[in-house]
Amino acid sequence: MAEMAVSFVLEQLIPLLTEEAKLLGGIHKEFADIKDEFECIQAFLKDADKKVKRDDTTEGAKTWVKQVREAAFHIEDVIDDYLIQVRQEPRDPGFVALLHKIVHSLKVIIPRHQIASKIQDIKSSLRGIKERSQTYGFQRSLEQGSRSFRGRKSAKWHDPRMDALYIDEAEMVGFEEPKNKLIEWLLEGRSERTVIAVVGMGGRGKTTLAKKVFDNKKVVGDFDYRVWITVSQSYYIEGLLRSMLNELYKQEGDTPPQDISQMDRGSLISMLRNYLQQKRYVFVFDDVWNIHFWNEIQNACIDNKMGSKIFITTRNMEVATNCLKSSVVKVHDLQPLSEVQSFELFKKKTFQKKDIPNELKEISLKIANKCKGLPLAIVAIGGLLSTKEKSLLEWQKFCDKLPLELKRDSHLTGINQILAFSYDDLPFHLKSCLLYLGMYPEDYIVHSKTLIRQWIAEGFVKEEGGNTLEEVAEGYLTELIHRSLVQVSSVRIDGKAKSCCVHDLTREMILEKCEDLSFCKNISGNGHSSLSGSIRRLSITTHSDDFMKRIENSRVRSLFLFADNSQLLSKAFIRRIFREYRRLKVLEFDVFSNVRLSNILRENLGSLIHLKYLSLNNDYRLNYGFKLPKSISMLQNLETLDLRHSTSYYLPKE
């Protein structure tokens, strides 16, 4: 997250130093120095962030990363303050305009001096941070990419997906139909080489399903060679090719050539093609992440017109679609288990062949449903509860604290880690976009256009070629959907996502990342969440008095307010929100309230001069002729005003 924050600041500083050079005046050099300092620190941040994430470093190093993040946040505030100042200066010709400019210049001398003083403080802090980077042994790296540590896992951590290879057929639930479908695809008589892909989010049972298909008697008897290769995130193609060859030699009872470890890629591919020339084969490549995987492997998998098959499991739909360029492709999108299937699997794992006690049936169903059809979670939670006392009180406590249990119980932490692999594999620009969904409440259906406009307001979306920002952001959302991280809730007439959401367990992983990276904060329920440290994004679904006392945090940039009829917001609460958060760039107001919102907006809206996105949805007053205040004209940075849920509204006359 520190790397993310620094990169965002640098993206602001570069255009500031080029486009605003004339306006910066004497402060131009100060901003340029800040840019240089951040670029030096950024070279160490990749290594520092990785070490902190692996938890193999000291508390001092973690503090160092936090200090970098805080410094980035601080300079971001200074940049915004400065741009507001300089862009308010009159630039029109004429005597009156000149007088205005003189008066304005006198007014901004002190603020500019304050800004220059803040920059000096930040520069001094950055120099100390840079010097301390050597203390912790961080390695300088100009470009390592977000995936340089993929595949590295703690030696103490057990990957529950490995258990999927050894699940007894009797323990499987909900896989009979897809299993039969995939077996049919494997056995069909088409002569051309065919790629079969099973796609689904982590933990949905892709490996379990593939293994049962792979071991099916009909499949075993229909192919000369059957080879299972686990690919995962961390692989190199030569090693993969050698594994394929070694397995083929093993199945023939032969010994691989002694020099196989020395062969280059071309020689290995030639050997594989020769070996497979007259054979009907099936290769299973389990857990493929790289969308270019097929490009690397296809030449080794010769199309010998004998009906050979390539079977791939992946979380990313693009892995499958990329195979279409050179092969026949069949895709099975693995769906979550139904509520009935989920409960059946839960019963098998928790009670084995015993009957469920009547007093535990209702709570068992509730726990199973919380897993939202994810077999990995059902199996892990059911296995854990099978070891616990069969007490309604204990199980109710467990159900109520399930998100906490996922973090602290050693039997369940693997669930979040498996889902987190999908986050770690994301390119830099998509990580912020995914984490942003942590601003929404559980089971919230987000309108795609709303999410896209919020990403743009946050600065997450950058221009690409001749595409508009909306088109680029739409591509971001599509990729997150293809990676099985975001689920489509409804579809537009053109087939694109109209609305979307995230699986509850994916959301828990997102919230954990948001907490670790100080990306955003959620205040819900009774409001007893910590508000310590710098909070840039805040989502509120409470109006408790306890929270009201701790609301001061002027550095918040994005604020989401959610409430329903059972949480009628007071005027004092809403006024305080507007008063405390003057640096807001994004404001999502999604409430049913008895407050006359138009009066509060008239009093406070003009003070939110940084605002880029404003959404005023679902307030019942908006449905009866909502009047926008004149002060909205002061919001010079406003890009999006969302009043979709208003049946009528009035614009100010002037």
N, C-alpha and C positions, 0 to 999 in steps of 0.2 A: 504493500500500500504506500510505503514511503516513496518507492520508485514511481508509482502511479501519480502521487501528488507532485513530485519534482518534475516529471515529464509534463504534467498539465501546466505548471508554472512556466516552464521553458517555452511551451507553445504559446503562452500569453506574452512572454517577454520579447520573443523574436519579432512579431509584427509590431509590437509597441515601439521597439527600437528603430524600426524601419519606417513605418507609416506615420508615427507620431513624433518624428525626430525634431521638427520645428517647434512643436508644442512642449516638448520635454525641457527645453532650455538647459539650465545648469544641472538638472537632475538626470540628464541623459547618461552621463558617465556613471552615476551611482547605480542606475538600473543595469547598465552594461556590466559593471563589476559584479553585481548580484548574479547575473546570468553566468558569468565565468565561474564563480564560486560553485553554483549549483551544478554546472557541467562537470566540474572536477569531482564533486561528491557523488554524482550520478554514476561515475565509473566504478565506485565501490559498492553501490547500493544493491546490484543484482546479487553479489556474493553475500552481502549482509542479510538481505531479505530471505535468501535461501537458507542460511544458517539458522536464522531465527525460526523459520517455518519448521526446520527439522529438529528444533529444540536441542541442538547439540552445542549451544554457545552460552555465554554467561549472561547474567542479568544486566551487566553493564553494556553489553552489545545490544541487548533489546532496548535499553534506554537510549542508546545512540540512534537507533532506527527511529524511535519515537521522536527524538529531538529534531531529526531531519524532517520528519513529517510536520511537526509543529512549525518549524521555520518556513516550510513551503506554504502552509496555511497562512502564516503571518504576512508573507510578501504578497500572497494573492489578495489579501485584504487591502494592503497598501496600494497595489495596482488599481484595484477597483475604485478606491477613494480618489486616486490621482486622476484617473480617466474621467470620473464624474466632474472633477474640478476643471480640467482643461477644456472639456467639451462644452462647458457652460459659458465659456468666454465668447463674447460677441465677435463676429467675424465679418459682418456686413459693412460696406463702405458708408461714408457719410459722417457729418459732424455729430449728429445725435448718437450714432453708434460709437463714435470715438469717445464721447463723454461716458457712455455706458461702459466702454472698455476700461477707461481710467478708473471709474468707480469700482468696477469689478476687480481690477488688478489690486487695488488697495485692500479689498476684502479677502483676496486669496493669498496675500503675502504670508500671513501667519499660518494658514493651513499648509501652504507649500513648505514653509520652514519646518512645521511639525512632521510632514511626510519625509523630508530630507533627514530629519533627526531619527525617525523610525528606521529608515534605510541604513543609516550608520550603525544602529544597534543590531540590525539583522546581519550586516556584513561582519561585525565583530563576532556574533554568535556563530556564523558559518565558518569563520576561520578556526574557531575552537573545535567545531564539529569535525572539520577536515583533518585537523591535527590528531584528534582522538581516534580516527579511523585506523591509524597505524597501530594504536595500542591493542586493538582487537584482532589484528592480523587479517583484515579483509583484503581480498585479492582484487586488484584493479582489472576491469574487463570492459572493453569498448562495446562488445556485443556478444552476449551469450544466449540470448533468446529465453523465452519463458519455459523452454522444455529441456534445458541442459541437465536437469536433475530428475527427469522423468524416470520412473521405474525404480528409484531408490526408496527402499522401505526399511522401517525399523526392524531389527532382527527379532524383536519381541512380538511383533505384530503378526497375527495369523490372518491370512486372507480367506474369508469364509467361502469365496467362490471356488476354492480348491475342493471343498466338500461336495460341490455340485457334480464332480466327476464320479462320485461313489454313492450317489443316492439310489436307494432301492426303488424299483419300478412301483412297488406298492405304496411308496410314500409320496409319489407325484400326484398332483391335483391340477386339473385344468389344462393339461398338455396333450390330451389324447387327440383332439381334433387337429391342432397344428402339427403334431408328430406325424399323423397319418398323411397330412397334406405334403409335408416335406419328404417323407418316404416315397410318395407317389412321384414327386418331382425328380428325385434321385433315380428312380427306376424307369422313367419314361424312355421311349425308344429313339428320341431325337439323336442324330449322329453327331451334330456339332457340339463342341465343348460348351457347357453351360455354367454360368455363375449363379449360385443360389445364396442369397443373403438374408440373414435374420437380423432385424434391426429393432432396438429397444433401449430404454434407459437402463443405467446400471442397476443390477439387482432384480431385473425382471425375469430372469431364468433362461437367458439365451444359451449359456454354456450347458446347463442341465438338459435343455431340450436337444441341443446339438449332439450331446453325448449319447442320449437315448436313441436318436436317429442313427448315429454312427455305428452303434452296437447292435442295431436291429438285425435279426437273422437273414431277412431278405436282402438287406443292403450288403451284409458280409458276403453272401453268396453271389452277388451280382457284379463285383468288381475284382479285378486281378490284384490291385493294390489299394489299400486304405491307409491313409497317413493323417495323423492328428498333430498339428503344430500350434502351440500357444505363442501368439505374436506379442501381445501387450504393447505398452507405450514405448518401451525401451528395446530396440532391436537394431541389428545391422544386417544388411541384406546378404552378405557373404556367409555369415553365421547361420542365417535362415536356410540358405541353399544347401549348406553342409548338413544341417539337420534333416532336410528332406532326403538327401542322398543316403545318409547313414541309415535312415529308417527303411528305405527301399532295399539296401543291401541286407539289412537285418531280416526283412521279410523273405528274401530269397535264400537266406542262410549263408550269404557270402560275407567276406571281410572287405571293408572299404580300402581303396588304395592308400598306401602309407603317406603319399604326398598330398592327400586331400586337404590337409590343413594349410598347405602352401599355395593352393590353387587360387587364381584370381576369379573375378565374377564371370567373365566370359567362358572360362574353362568349366566352371561349375555348371553353368547353364547348358553348355554343350553336352556334358555328361548326363544331365537330367533328361534332356530331349532324346538322347540316344536310348536311355533306359526305358523311357515311356513310349517309344515309337509305336510298338505293337501291343500296347496294354490299355485296357479300360481301367481308369483309376479315379479315385476321389481323394482330394486333399481337403481337409478341414483346417481353416486358419481361424483360430479362436481369438477373440478380443483384439480386433484390428482397429487402430485409431487413425493412422495416417491416410488421408484421402488419396494419396499418390501410391499407395501400396500396390495396387494392381499394375500400375505402370512398371514397377520394379520387378514384379514376379511373373507377369504374363508370358514372357518369352520362354521361361523355364517350364511352363505348363503347356506343352505342345497340344495344339488342336489336331489330334490324329484321326478325327472323324469316327471315333469308336464310342461316342456317347459319354466321354469323361466329364466329371463334375468338379467344380470348385465351390466349396461350402464356406461361407464367411459369416462370422458373428461380429457385430459392431454396434456402437452407440450412435454412429453418425450416418445418416442416410446418404450423404455425399460419397462415402466409401463405396456404396453400392452403385449409385448412379454413374460414378466415374468409370465403372466397368463396362458401361454401355457402348463406349467408343470402339471396343474391339471384341465384344462377346455378347451372346444371348444372356440376359439377366432376368432372374425371377426374384422378387423381394417379398418377404413375409414380415410385416410390421407387427411385432409381438405385443399384444394388448395386455393390460393388467388383468388380474383375476377378478371375477365378479364377487359380490359380497357373499354369495352362497359358497363359491369355491374358496374364498379367503377363509371363511369360517371352518370349512371342511379341513383345509390344510392346517389351520391353527389347532383344531381338535387332535389331529394326528400327531403333531409335534408336542403338544402339551400334555395330553392324556393317554397317548399311545392307543391301546385297544380298550381302555376303560371308559365308562360312561362319565359324562360331565355331571358333577353335582348340581342339582337344580338351582341352588343359590348362586352358582358361578356362571350360569348360562348367559344372563344378560350382560354382565361385565366382560365375559369372554368375547361376546359378539362386538361389544363396544371397542375392545382392544384390537380385535382383528380388523375392524373397519377403519381404525386409525392408520393402519398400514396402507390403505388405499390400493389394495391389490398387488402390492410389491412382495413377491415370494421371499426374497432375501430377508426382509424385515419380519415377515410372518414367522419364518423358520427360526430366526435368531431370537425373537421375543418369545415365541412358543417354547423353544428349548430352554430359555432362562426360567420361564415360569414353571416349567415341569420340575425344576429343582426347588421351588419355593413352597412354602406352606399354603395349602389350599384354603385360604381364608379370604372371605369377601372384603373385609376391611383392608387387608394388606394389598389385595389386588386393586382395590379402588384407589388406594394411595399411589400404587405403581402407575395406574392409568392416568391419574391427574398430573403426575410428574414425569410422563414419558419423555418429553424433550430433554429434561435434565438427565434422565437415566441413559439416554442415547449418548450423552457426553461422558458420563462418569463410570458406567458399568463396563468392565472389560469384555463382557460377552456381546455388547452391543456397539462398542465404538467402531468396530469394523464397518458397520453400515455407513456411517458418515464418511469414513475414509474412502470407501469405494465410490461413493457419490462425489467426493471431493476430487477424485482423479479427473473427472470430466471438467471441473473448474480449472485444475492445474494445466490441462491440455489446451485451454482456450488461448488464442492470441491475445496480446495485451489489450487491444481496443474492445474486445468483447467481455472482458472480466468486469469492467465497470458497469456495462449494460446489464449483465446478469445480476450483479449484486444489487442493482437499483430495484429489482423486483422485491427485495427485502423491505422496501418501504411500504408495501401493501399488506393488509391483514391476511390471515389464513383464509384460504378458499375464495379469495377475491378474484373476480373475473375482470381483467384489464382490457380496455378497448385498445387495439393495436395502434391506432392513430394517436391516442393520448400518450401512450408509452413512447412512441417515436418522437413526438414533439417535446416531451420531457427530456429525453436523451440529448436532443439538439440544444435545448436551453442549458443543459448541464455542461455542454462542450465536449461530449463523448464522441460526437460524429464529425468526421473531417471530409472535406470535399475529395472526390475521386473522379478523375477524368471529367467528362461533361455531365455527370449525374448531379441532380439536386441533392441537398442534404437529406430530404425526405426519402429519396430513392436509395441513397446509401444506407440510411437507418433501416429501411425496409429489408435491405439485404442482410443487415446485422441480425434482425429478428428471425429471418428465414434460416440463417445459419444456426442460431440457437435452437430453433425447432428441429432442424435436421440432426443436431447433436443430441437430441432427446433430453434437453435440459428445460425447454419450455414446451408446454402442451397447448395445442389449438383447442379453443372452446367453441368457436363458431367460425364459419367460412363465408367470405364474400362471394358474389356471383362469378368473379374471375378466378376463384379457387384459392385466393390468398387469405391469410388469417385475418378475420375481422376482430376477434378477441382471443385472449390467451390467459394462461395461468401456469402455476408450477405445482408439481406434486408436493404434498405436505412434507415429506422427508427431504426432498430437494430444498424446500424452503428452510427447513431446520439447518441444513448444511450452509445455505446462503447466510442465514442469521448468525451462525457461528463464525463464518468468514468476516461478515460485517463487523462483529464485535472485536475479533482479533485485529482487524485492519483499521478500526475506527472509521469505517466507511459511513455507517448510519446508525441511528439509535431508535429503537421502538419502545414507546411507553404505552402500556396497555393494562387492562385489568384494574388493579388498585393503585397503579402508578408507582409501586415501590421498586423502581429501577434506578440504577445509579446514573447521575448526570455529570459525573466527573470527567475531566479532560476536555479536549476540543471536540465539539460536536458540529459537524458540517451539515448533516442531514438528519431531520427528526420527524418521526411519524408518531402521531398521538391518537390513541383511541380511548382516552380517559379524560375526565375533568375533575379528578379527585383534589380535595383541598391540599393533601400532602404534596402532590405534584405542583400545584399552583405556587407553593412556597419556594420551589427549586427551579423555576422556569427560566431564570436569568441566564442567558447565554447568547450574547450579541453576535457571535460568529456563525450562527446557523445560517446556511445558504438555501436549504430546501426544507419546506415544512408541509407535511401532509396531515390534514385533520379529518378524522373519520368518527362519526357518531350516528346513532339512530334515535328513534323516539324514546328509548329507555335512558338516553343520556342527553337530556336537553341542556345545551350549552348556555351558560349565562353571558350577559353582556360584558360583565367585568372580565370574564375569562377571555373572550374573543378580543376585547380591547387590549388586554395585557399582551396577548399574542402579537398583535400588530405593533404595540409599543416596543416590545423587547427585541423583536427580530427585524431590525431596519436594513439588514444586509441581504434580505431574501432575494433569490433569483427565481425560485420556483415555489409557487403556493398552490396547493391542491386543497380546496375546501369542499369536502364531500360529506355533508351532514343534513339530517333532518332536525330542524331546530325551531323554537318559537321566537327566536331573536329576529328583530327587523334588521337584516344584514345591511340594507342600503344605507341606514343611518350611520352604522359603524364604518362602512367603507367611505362615506362622505367625510368623516372625521379623520380617517387614518390612511387611506389608500395612497394619497399623494406623497407620503413619506417613504414609500418603498421604491426608491428611485433606481435600484438595481434590478427590479423585477423584469424577467424575460418571459415567464410563463405564469398565467393566472387562470385557474379553473374554479368556477363557482357553480357547483352542481348540487342538485337535490334539496336545496333549502326550499321549503314549501312556499315561502314568500316570493321566490323567483317565478313561480307559475302564475302570478297575478300582477303582471306589469312591473317588472323590476327596473328601477332607474339607475343607470350608471352615473356616478358622480363626475363633475367637471374635472376633478383632480386627476382623473385617469390620463388626461393630456400631459401630465407631468412625468409619466412613465415612458421616457424616451427610449428605453431599451426593450420595451415590451414587444415580443414577437408573436405570442399566442394568447388569445383571450377565448376561453372555452365556456360558452353559455348554452351548450347543446340541450340541457334539460329544461331550459326556459321556454315556455309557450309564447311569451312576449317580453320584450324589454325595450327600454328607451335610451337612446344615446343623448349625451348632453348637447344643447343647442349651440354652444360656443366651443 
